[in-house]
Amino acid sequence: MTKGRIEAFSDGVLAIIITIMVLEIKIPHGATLETLRPLIPIFVSYVLSFIYVGIYWNNHHHMFQAVRHIRGGTLWANLHLLFWLSIVPTVTA
């Protein structure tokens, strides 16, 4: 198997993880800055989680630049990583 499929799958899963995280930020109803105050902890949590997932994505990308072919063990290790990263939106919420 070539590395393109596993990279595309991983990129898709990480994109969905980030999308789910941003959906936790609700749009405030009001025209003042005071209506944004309750969103500050949620936004900070999102930013930190985004950076965390982004670091993993960046490392994943650089690691797969050195890979030529994928074997079964690599697939399972990658699924293991994606499983734990998929829990990040729950922790962020």
Secondary structure as GFF3:
##gff-version 3
##sequence-region A 1 93
A	DSSP	alpha_helix	3	22	.	.	.	ID=ss1
A	DSSP	three_ten_helix	33	39	.	.	.	ID=ss2
A	DSSP	alpha_helix	40	65	.	.	.	ID=ss3
A	DSSP	alpha_helix	72	85	.	.	.	ID=ss4
A	DSSP	alpha_helix	88	92	.	.	.	ID=ss5
###
